[in-house]
Amino acid sequence: MNYRFSPSDYIIYLFSYVFFYLFIADTLNTLPFTLPVDIPSLSYLVAAVALNAWVIPIPGIHPRTPVPLEGYVPEQIVGEEPKEKAAPTPVKKPAPSAQEKLERGLSKTHKGFIDRISAVFRRSDTVDEHLLTELEETLVGTDIGVRTAYAIFEHVQKNAGSIHDASAAMNAIKEEITTILQGREAPLNLPAETKPYVIMVTGVNGSGKTTTIAKIAYRLKNEGKSVIIASGDTFRAAAIEQLEHWADKVGADFIKSHEGADPSSVAFDGLQAAISRGHDVLIIDTAGRLHTKENLMEELKKTKRVLDKKLPGSPNEILLVLDATIGQNAIEQTRQFNNALGITGITMTKLDGSSKGGVIVGIANEFDIPIRFIGVGEDMDDLQPFRAQDFVQALFLDKE
């Protein structure tokens, strides 16, 4: 630590050295003058030390103004309250919008579907017969399915006369995909006069059925609806526990039975509870079963019949949950479940984790079934109502 000295301090400091000199000279008998009074040599030394000490900062006697050294951090004085520095206000990043989440969620599908098509046009500046042949092969090789691939190709071929560059060709493809998807855009609307509104959720194991149920319940609860969930997947104890956990988390009522119970009886109990407790919506989980197992599909049909017998017209919605990561297999799953149950709505999950999300175009083209929701992330609000225009915009978005 440095100190700030006054001019008088330097004078006193100088005098201290004069007395040091007198002490030494008197001790050696070399004083240049003779004093009238005999002063002991030690007196000069005492005076020198006293004057020198006076210049040294001593707290309480003669403190000096401290000048902090650069980079010096003072120690905390014992008993003194620490002075807290005002914490800088953190800059909060704005939460991503639904469209931004959609764009981020479809980035892999963009690379696996749109980029493959774009690459065809990057290899040639002319839209000729050779390029159209390559485009046809590329479309057939994507996950949209052969039938849909040819529907899109025929649209481009029909307009080939007005297509002179890659940009126009991509616009023609985008236009056809938009037309296909817009025909399946239909949000899940709950008529006020239908209470309880019964949603039967089906799909194979691993498709994201359980979390989809939780996210739908969360959305409906935020809309002011009272929701009850019935765990009809009685073949796996873990499925019951997992769904109960989600029901607690979103604040929904819950109905369950023991492992191995008849799924249709659980659905019946859930409907009975929904009616007696006055719930707006009943969501029924069903066992994740393979669409190729005929006896298991028969159990789904039985559950549907039991519900209709208890409350004619129910279930009001039979929602099929599909996993985007399985690609074209989702088309066959849709066909089998639709033949068995008459699917009234589709939810496509895991779009953010797959490059095969283009299959949704194939499903929309081949089946007259509304697409209700799409899943683009793990958060509760990442299950978005399907809007064709927003979907296509995110799908064709080129960030480069």
N, C-alpha and C positions, 0 to 999 in steps of 0.2 A: 504494500500500500504506500503511495506517495502522500506527502503533506504539503500544504501551502504555507510558506514562511513569510513573515513581514520583514521589511528592511531592517528594523531594530534587532530582529533575531540574528541577522547576519553580523551586525556590529558587535553584539554580545559574544557571538561565536568567535569573532576576531580577537576580542579582548581576552577570552579564555586562553588563547595561544600566546598572548603577550605575557600573561602570568606564568604560563608554562616555561616560557623563555627565562623570566626572572628567577623562577625556582632553580632551573639548571645553572644559570650564571652565578647565583648566590652560592649554590652548593660548591661550585668550582672556583669561587672567589675571583670571578672575571667580570663582575658588574662594571659597566662603563662609567658609573657615577657612584657617589657616596651619599647614602641616606642619613639625615640627621638623627633618625631614630633607628635603633637596631631591631629589625623585624626578622623573626625566625624564618628560615627557608621554607619550612612546612606551611607557613601561612600563604605563601605564593601558590603552593600546590593545591591547598584547600580552595583558594579563590578560583584557580583555573578549573578545577573539577566542578565547583558550584556553577560557574558561568556556563560551562559546557553542558552540564545537566539541565540547565534552564532551557536550553534550546530544544532538548529532546521532549517530544509530546508526552505529557503525563496526565491521564484522565483525572478530572476533578481539580487539578492545580492550574495547568495552563495547556488545555487541549488545542490541537491545531485542526484546521479544516482538512479532512481527508479528500484526496483526489484518486478515485478508483483507477486501477490499471485497466488497460484494454482487455476485455474478455474475462475480467475478474468477477466472480459471483460471491457476494458477501455471505458470511455464515449467519444462520438464524440465531438471534439473541435469545438466551434462555428466558422463558416466561413471556416472551413477546408473541402475540398472536400472528401466525403466518399470514402474509398478505397474498390472497389468492388472485391470480391473474384471471381476468375475464376470458373464459373459454371462447375461442372463435366459433361463431355460429356455423354449423355444418351446412354445406350447400346440398339441399335435398334434390336428388335427381327425380324428375317427374316420372310417374309410373307409366309404362308403355301403354298405348291405346290398344283397343281390341284389334284394330287393323294392323298395328305394328306387331302384335303377338301372332296374328295370322300370317303375316309376311315372313316372320322368323320361323314359324312352324312349318311353312311350306317350302323353305329354302332347299331342303334335301330333295323334295319332289321336283322342284324347279330344275335341279341339276340332273336328276335321273330321267326326267321326261322332256321338259322344254329344251334343255341344252342339247339333248340328243337330236331333236328335230332341227334346232338351229344350226347344228354342225353340218347338216346336209346342205343347207343354203350357203354356208361359209366356204364350201368346197367348189362352188360354181356360181358365177355371176349371172348365168343364163338359166331361165326356167324352161328347160327343154325336156324331151322325152326321157333322156337318161336320168336327169334329176328327179323327175316324177317317179320313175321306177325305184330309185334309191329312197325317195320319201315313202313310198308304199311299203318297202321292206322295213324301214325304220319304224313306221307306225305300227306295223304288225308285231314287231319285236318289243314294243312297250307293254306296260301292264294294263292297258285299257281294254284289252280283249280284241279278238279278230273282227268281230262284227262292228264294233265301234271304230276300229282303225279304218275299216273300209268306208264307213259313213263319213268320216272326216276327209279321207283321201278323195272320195268322189266329189265332195264339196269343193276341194281345191282344184280337182281336175275340171269340173264344170265351169269354174271361173278362171281357168288357165289363160284364156285370151286377154284378160284384164290384169293379169299378174305379170309384172315385168322385172321385179326384183325380190330379194329375200324378205324385205320389210313387208311388202304387199302379201307375200305368201304366208308369213307368220300372222298377219292380221286376219287373213282368211281362215286360218286354223283357229285362232282365238275367237273369231266370230261364231264358228260352228260349235266350239266347246261351250261358249256362253249360251247359245240357243239350247243345247242339250241340257245344261245344268239349270237354266231358268225354268224349264218345264217341271223340275222336281223341287223347286224352292217352296216350302210350305212349313212355316213355323208351327210348333205345337201350341194350339189354342184350346183352352179349357172352357167350354160353355158354362155359364153361370148356373144354368138350370140342371146341369148334370153333377150330382153329388151323391156319393163320392165318384170322382173320375178315376177309373181303374186303368192302370198302366201295367201291362204284363211284359217284362223284359226278358229277352231270350238271346241265346248266342252260345258259342262254344267256350270251353275253359280257356282262360288267357286272353280273351278278347277285350277285357277291360270292363266287364259287366258290372262288377261290384262298385268300382269307383264312378262309373257312369251313373249308377243309381244314386250314389251319394251326391254327385254334382247336380243332378236334376232336382233332387230333394232340396238341396241348398238354394238353387235358383227359385224354386217354388216358394220356399220359406221366405225368401227375400221379397217375393211378390205378395206376401201376406197370406199365403195358403197354409192350412194345417195339413201335415203330411204324416202318413203312417206307412211303414215298410214291413212287408211280410217276407221272411226268409224261406223261400220254397226250395232252395238247394239243400236238401236234407241228406245228401249222400256224402258230404264232406263236412266234418265238424268245424274245420278251419273256416269254411265259407260262412257258416252261421256266426262265428265269433267275429270275423272280419266285418261282416255287414252290420252287426250290432255295434261295433266300435264306431263305424261311420255314422250310424243313426244317432248315437249319443253325441257325436261331434257336431252334427248339423242341427240337432234339436228336434229330431223326428221321433214319433212313437214307433214301437217295434213289436212285432209278433214273431215268435219262433216256436219250434218244437224240437224234440230230441232227434239225434242223428238216426237216419234210417226211416223216419216217419214218412207217411204218404204225402208227397208234395201237394197233391190236390186238396188234401185236408187242411194243410197249412194255408193255402190260398183261400179256402172257404173260411177258416178262422179269421184271417186277415180282413176279408170282406165283411164278415159279421161284426168285427171290432170297429171297422171304419164307419159302418152304418150306425151302430149303437153309440159311438163316441162323437159322431158328427164331424168326422174329418172330411176335408175337401178332396184330398187325393190319396189313393192307395197305390203304392208301387210294389209289385210282386216280383221277387227274384225267382228264377227257375234254374234247375241244374244245368251246368255247362255240359252240353252233350254233343257228341259227334253227329253231324247231320246225316251220316251214312248208317247210323244205328236205328233200324226201323222201330224196334221195341221202345227205345228211348223217345223217339219222336211221338209215339203213341201216347206216352205219358203226358207230353205237352198238350196234345189234343184233348186228353181227359181233363186236364186242369182248365182248359178253355171252356169245356162243356159244363164243368161244375160251377164256374163263375157265372156263366150265362143262365144256368138254372136258378142260382140264388138271386141274381139281379139281371133280368133280361136286358140284353144289349151290351153287357160287359164281357170281356174287357173292352174298354173304349179305344184303347191303343195297344197294339202288339208291336213292341219296339225291338228291332233286331240290332244288336251291337256287333259291329265288324271291326276287325283289326287291320289297319292299313298295311302293316308290315308283311302280310301274307300275299299281297298282290292279287293275281288273277283268281286265286282260290276263293277270294271273297265273293266273286261272281257266282261260283257254284254253291257256296253256302247260302247266298241269298235265294237262289233258285229252289233249293231243297226246303229251307224254312218257309218260304212263301207258299210252296205247294202244300205243305203240311198245315200251316196255320193261317195263311192269308195275312202276311205282314202289312202293317199300316204305316210304319215309319222306320227309318234307318238312322243309326248314329255311327259315324266312322271315327274311330279312336286312333291315337298314336300317330297322327299325321306328322308330328314334329320329330318322330324317331324313324321315319321311313322315307325311302326314295321311291316307293311304289304307290304313293298316294294318288297317282293318275287313275288307279282302278275305280275311283269314285265316278269318273266320267263314264266308264264302261257300265257301271251299275245303273247310273242315271239313264243311259241310253237303252239298256236292255229291259229295265223293269219300270213299270208305272207305279213306283212307290215313292212317296215324299221322303226327302232327306231332312230330318229334323235338326240334328246337331252334328258338329264336328269337334273333335278333341285335338287341341294344338299345344298341350302342356299339362303339367301335373297339378297346377293350382286350381282351386275350386271354380274360379271364373274363367278357366281356360277351355271349358266346354261351351262353345259358342253356337248360337242359332245359325243355321246354314243360310247364307245369302250369296247367291250365285255371282253377282257382279263383284262383290268384295273378294270372293274366292278366286275368280279369274284374274282380277287385278293383281292379287298377291302371287298367284301362280306364274304369271308372265312377267313379274317384276324382275328387271335386270339391274342388279346393284353395281355392276362394273361400269 
